[in-house]
Amino acid sequence: MNRQQFMQAMEIHLRPMDPLERAELLADYEQHFEMGLREGRPEEEIARELGHPIEIAKEALGDRYDAQTPGSDPFYARTFEEMRSQQKKGNRAARNFFTAIGLFFLNIILAIPLGLTLWSVWLTIASLSLLVVAPVAAAVDFLYLGHFEYSELFVSIGVFGIGILFAIATKRVFTAFKLITLQYIRWNQKTMKGDV
Amino acid sequence: MNVNIQFKKGVLELCVLVLINRQDRYGYELAQAVSQHIEVAEGALYPLLRRLVNDGYCTTYLQESSEGPPRKYYKLSDTGRDYMKTLTNEWNGFVRNVANLIEEGTPNE
């Protein structure tokens, strides 16, 4: 058995091991070969002294070694599903990063100005509903300033009505905008979580 | 023969601890040092070293060497030293007892 054969066999038999741990252990054996070769010893001799890969793997895996585990079967190949789940895991960090950047610019350039516009429209409507106090103004005018005109009375009653309409509009618009805003925030959260 | 392998496996841990206690060593060096005294599959050494590190008996550090890549040195920790002393005592007592038993068991020879 030469160096390559030994390392390949170790790689296969150590499969049940955690990937990082396995990589470190394999690096130990690589280094062992390097040093042996540097002393001028043949690969076959070094491999023979190391022992049989299956026996070493049994030793290294301890309780984790099991004839049924995928790693103990030299013909085992990862399924498509296993490869995909691993790839997903690897890409997640990078994906999250870019999603965050994308959302950040979307929010800064579009969503926040648009949201502010919507809500300032609402604020305008809401302040127009303050027209309902017009009759009070007329009353103050009459009671404290002694100033009375029929036209003022009628106009104040009319404006009161318009104020009520705006108040109703304020409530409706508030409900609608709240819904839009909350849905947008929820979409942001879902996008970050990667559900979309 | 197989029994002998089991003996060696059990004793390998103690040998490695004693060797590292004398001086910090790297894997290949340890393998050579052990092989001088007992014939073992050197490959078993690396999982063992890993276990010693995980259990806190050893620490590792990298050191540049004049030739080749930096070497991973193993150093005995304080708990490792205590553990080695315990193992050594147990081993000595065990060996003595077994020797006594064998001697007592064969009085006619």
Interface residues (C-beta under 8 A of the other chain):
Chain A: E21 E24 L25 D28 Y29 Q31 H32 E34 M35 G36 R38 E49 L50 G51 H52 P53 E55 I56 E59 A60
Chain B: K9 G27 Y28 A31 S35 V40 A41 E42 G43 A44 Y46 P47 L48 L49 R50 E67 G68 P69 R71 K72
